[in-house]
Amino acid sequence: MKKLFLLLTAGATTMTQAAITETHLYELGETGTLESGIPQDSVGSSHFTGRGGSPTANTTNPSPVSGTYTSFDADFNWGADFSGFATDNFAVELWVRTSNLTQGAGTNIAEVFRTGTLTGALEFYLRNDGNWMAGYQNVSFIGGGGAAAVANEWVNLAVIRDDGVSAFYIDGQPIGSPVAQDKAPVFDQANNGHLAVASGGVNPFTGDIDNIRMFTFEADDDPVAALTVNAVPEPSTTALLGLGGLALILRRRKG
């Protein structure tokens, strides 16, 4: 599904377009996006298939991108199939919030999102030292040691792999150094996406998650601009007419 995003920057006189192909979207709470606590894919058909505990939709202090999200408290989901997802020129992003910055067990990692169990699977997590991090399982960290989380604040986490180089972004800003690696990330283990937990039900994450989104892009696109933390919904025709009228009024006043 092709979607057009328009990016507005302070002082800009023109709009920048970034065309991307959105392949998976988990809205995590809006009508039809959860079935018995199991996230549904609003764009593709890679629905999660199971749950542990009872992840619940919530509307208290929602994320910047929607009015409903899912809360996890030692709850988790599994079973999404990402086996057809690209291994280059892709982006994965999500919104997350937690009040507990020192959670974690075993390796002191509270899993937020993992795309499988094989070596090379892409994962986001919160280390027990309170840092948001990302990496390819048992291969490399992305963005070094990550960046400190802030309790009770929504944050956008994203990994973008562009022409073989992976970078970690927090709220649209790059963290640490990009990672170039010969081994491509692994998405080819069907029905093995994990949310708020590592494979086998270990290292559960406690907190809120919203709007998990996966997309691909072409070489001349700007994937950072297409992140939801940066994107502004395309204005309606009525809004554009209103802006045009405002501009006409201002020109007349200047004259």
C-alpha positions as CSV (number, residue, x, y, z in Angstrom):
1,M,0.0,0.0,0.0
2,K,1.5,3.3,-1.1
3,K,1.0,6.2,1.3
4,L,2.0,9.8,0.9
5,F,3.4,11.8,3.8
6,L,3.9,15.5,3.8
7,L,6.7,16.9,6.1
8,L,6.4,20.5,7.4
9,T,9.5,22.2,8.8
10,A,9.7,25.5,10.7
11,G,10.1,28.4,8.3
12,A,9.7,26.1,5.3
13,T,7.8,27.5,2.3
14,T,7.4,24.2,0.5
15,M,6.3,20.7,1.4
16,T,8.7,17.7,1.2
17,Q,7.2,14.4,-0.1
18,A,8.4,11.0,1.0
19,A,6.7,8.0,-0.7
20,I,7.0,4.8,1.2
21,T,5.4,1.3,1.0
22,E,3.8,0.4,4.3
23,T,3.6,-3.3,4.8
24,H,2.6,-3.9,8.4
25,L,0.8,-1.7,11.0
26,Y,-0.4,-2.7,14.5
27,E,-2.5,0.1,15.9
28,L,-2.9,-1.7,19.2
29,G,-6.3,-0.6,20.4
30,E,-8.4,1.1,17.8
31,T,-11.6,-0.7,16.8
32,G,-10.8,-4.0,15.0
33,T,-7.0,-3.8,15.8
34,L,-7.2,-6.2,18.8
35,E,-9.0,-9.5,19.0
36,S,-9.1,-10.9,22.5
37,G,-5.9,-9.0,23.3
38,I,-4.1,-10.2,20.1
39,P,-2.9,-7.4,17.7
40,Q,-4.1,-7.4,14.2
41,D,-2.3,-6.1,11.1
42,S,-4.2,-3.1,9.7
43,V,-2.3,-3.1,6.5
44,G,-1.1,-6.6,5.7
45,S,-2.3,-10.0,7.0
46,S,0.5,-10.8,9.5
47,H,-1.6,-10.9,12.6
48,F,-0.2,-12.0,15.9
49,T,-1.7,-15.3,16.8
50,G,-1.3,-15.8,20.6
51,R,-1.0,-14.1,23.9
52,G,0.3,-14.7,27.4
53,G,-1.6,-12.8,30.1
54,S,-4.1,-10.2,29.2
55,P,-2.7,-7.2,27.2
56,T,-5.4,-4.5,27.4
57,A,-6.4,-1.5,25.3
58,N,-6.1,1.8,27.2
59,T,-6.9,5.4,26.5
60,T,-5.3,7.2,29.4
61,N,-2.7,9.8,28.2
62,P,-2.5,8.3,24.7
63,S,0.5,8.4,22.4
64,P,1.0,11.4,20.0
65,V,-0.3,9.3,17.0
66,S,-3.5,7.7,18.3
67,G,-6.1,7.7,21.1
68,T,-5.7,4.1,22.1
69,Y,-2.8,1.9,22.9
70,T,-2.0,-1.5,24.6
71,S,-0.7,-1.9,28.1
72,F,1.5,-4.8,29.1
73,D,2.2,-6.0,32.6
74,A,4.1,-9.3,32.3
75,D,1.8,-9.9,29.3
76,F,2.9,-10.6,25.8
77,N,2.0,-11.6,22.2
78,W,3.6,-13.9,19.7
79,G,3.1,-15.4,16.2
80,A,3.3,-12.5,13.7
81,D,4.8,-13.7,10.4
82,F,7.4,-11.3,8.9
83,S,9.0,-13.9,6.6
84,G,8.1,-11.8,3.5
85,F,9.6,-8.5,4.9
86,A,12.5,-6.9,3.2
87,T,16.1,-7.3,4.5
88,D,17.3,-3.9,3.2
89,N,15.8,-0.5,2.6
90,F,13.3,-0.9,5.3
91,A,12.2,0.8,8.5
92,V,10.6,-0.5,11.7
93,E,9.2,1.9,14.3
94,L,7.0,1.9,17.4
95,W,5.8,4.1,20.2
96,V,6.5,3.0,23.8
97,R,6.2,4.3,27.4
98,T,7.0,2.8,30.8
99,S,7.2,3.9,34.4
100,N,9.8,1.2,35.3
101,L,13.2,2.0,33.9
102,T,15.1,-0.9,35.6
103,Q,13.0,-3.8,34.6
104,G,14.5,-6.9,33.0
105,A,15.7,-10.4,33.8
106,G,18.3,-12.9,32.8
107,T,20.4,-10.7,30.5
108,N,18.9,-7.6,32.0
109,I,16.9,-6.9,28.9
110,A,13.1,-6.3,28.9
111,E,12.1,-7.1,25.3
112,V,9.8,-4.6,23.6
113,F,9.6,-6.1,20.1
114,R,11.5,-8.9,18.4
115,T,11.1,-10.2,14.8
116,G,12.0,-13.8,15.5
117,T,14.3,-16.1,17.5
118,L,17.1,-16.7,15.0
119,T,20.5,-15.0,15.1
120,G,20.1,-11.7,13.3
121,A,16.5,-11.0,14.4
122,L,15.8,-7.3,14.8
123,E,14.8,-6.3,18.4
124,F,14.0,-3.3,20.5
125,Y,14.5,-3.5,24.2
126,L,15.0,-1.7,27.5
127,R,18.2,-2.7,29.3
128,N,18.2,-2.9,33.1
129,D,20.4,0.3,33.1
130,G,17.5,2.2,31.8
131,N,18.6,2.6,28.2
132,W,16.5,2.1,25.1
133,M,18.4,0.0,22.7
134,A,18.1,-1.9,19.4
135,G,20.1,-4.6,17.7
136,Y,20.3,-7.7,15.6
137,Q,20.2,-10.7,18.0
138,N,23.6,-12.1,18.7
139,V,25.1,-10.1,15.9
140,S,25.4,-6.4,16.7
141,F,24.0,-3.5,18.6
142,I,22.6,-0.6,16.6
143,G,23.4,2.8,17.9
144,G,26.0,1.6,20.5
145,G,24.7,1.8,24.0
146,G,21.4,3.4,23.1
147,A,20.0,6.4,25.1
148,A,18.5,6.9,28.5
149,A,14.7,6.3,28.8
150,V,12.5,8.9,30.6
151,A,9.8,7.5,32.9
152,N,6.2,7.9,31.8
153,E,7.0,9.6,28.5
154,W,6.1,8.4,25.1
155,V,9.0,7.9,22.8
156,N,9.3,6.8,19.2
157,L,11.9,4.1,18.5
158,A,13.0,3.2,15.0
159,V,15.6,1.2,13.1
160,I,16.2,2.1,9.5
161,R,18.4,-0.1,7.2
162,D,19.4,1.9,4.1
163,D,21.7,0.3,1.5
164,G,23.1,-2.2,4.0
165,V,23.7,0.3,6.9
166,S,21.4,0.2,9.9
167,A,20.8,3.2,12.2
168,F,18.8,3.5,15.4
169,Y,16.6,6.6,15.9
170,I,14.8,7.9,19.0
171,D,12.2,10.6,18.3
172,G,13.6,10.9,14.8
173,Q,17.1,11.6,16.0
174,P,20.0,9.2,15.2
175,I,21.6,7.5,18.2
176,G,25.2,6.4,18.3
177,S,26.9,5.2,15.1
178,P,25.2,3.4,12.2
179,V,26.1,-0.3,11.7
180,A,27.1,-1.8,8.4
181,Q,27.1,-5.6,8.4
182,D,27.4,-8.2,5.7
183,K,24.8,-10.4,7.4
184,A,21.3,-9.2,6.6
185,P,18.7,-9.1,9.4
186,V,16.6,-12.3,9.8
187,F,12.9,-12.2,9.2
188,D,12.5,-15.6,7.6
189,Q,11.2,-17.6,10.5
190,A,7.5,-17.7,9.9
191,N,5.0,-16.9,12.7
192,N,7.7,-15.9,15.2
193,G,7.3,-12.2,15.8
194,H,7.3,-11.4,19.6
195,L,5.8,-8.4,21.3
196,A,6.7,-7.3,24.9
197,V,8.6,-10.5,25.5
198,A,11.6,-12.6,24.2
199,S,11.0,-16.0,22.6
200,G,10.1,-18.6,25.2
201,G,8.2,-16.1,27.3
202,V,11.2,-14.6,29.1
203,N,12.2,-11.0,29.8
204,P,8.7,-9.5,29.6
205,F,8.3,-5.8,29.1
206,T,6.0,-3.8,31.4
207,G,4.6,-0.6,29.9
208,D,2.6,0.7,27.0
209,I,3.1,0.2,23.2
210,D,1.4,1.8,20.3
211,N,1.5,1.9,16.5
212,I,4.1,-0.6,15.5
213,R,4.8,0.1,11.8
214,M,7.0,-1.5,9.2
215,F,7.7,-0.1,5.7
216,T,10.1,-0.2,2.8
217,F,11.4,2.6,0.6
218,E,13.2,3.4,-2.6
219,A,16.7,4.7,-2.9
220,D,15.6,8.3,-3.5
221,D,13.0,8.3,-0.6
222,D,13.6,9.9,2.9
223,P,12.7,7.2,5.4
224,V,13.4,9.4,8.4
225,A,10.9,12.0,7.2
226,A,8.4,9.2,6.8
227,L,8.5,8.2,10.5
228,T,5.3,9.0,12.3
229,V,7.3,11.3,14.7
230,N,8.1,13.5,11.7
231,A,5.1,12.9,9.4
232,V,2.1,15.2,9.2
233,P,-1.1,13.7,7.7
234,E,-1.8,14.9,4.2
235,P,-4.2,18.0,4.5
236,S,-7.7,17.7,3.1
237,T,-8.8,19.7,0.1
238,T,-10.8,22.0,2.4
239,A,-7.7,22.7,4.5
240,L,-5.6,23.4,1.4
241,L,-8.3,25.9,0.2
242,G,-8.3,27.5,3.6
243,L,-4.5,27.9,3.5
244,G,-4.8,29.4,0.0
245,G,-7.4,31.8,1.2
246,L,-5.3,32.8,4.2
247,A,-2.3,33.5,1.9
248,L,-4.5,35.7,-0.4
249,I,-5.7,37.7,2.6
250,L,-2.1,38.2,3.8
251,R,-1.1,39.4,0.3
252,R,-3.9,41.9,0.2
253,R,-3.0,43.2,3.6
254,K,0.6,43.7,2.5
255,G,-0.6,45.5,-0.6
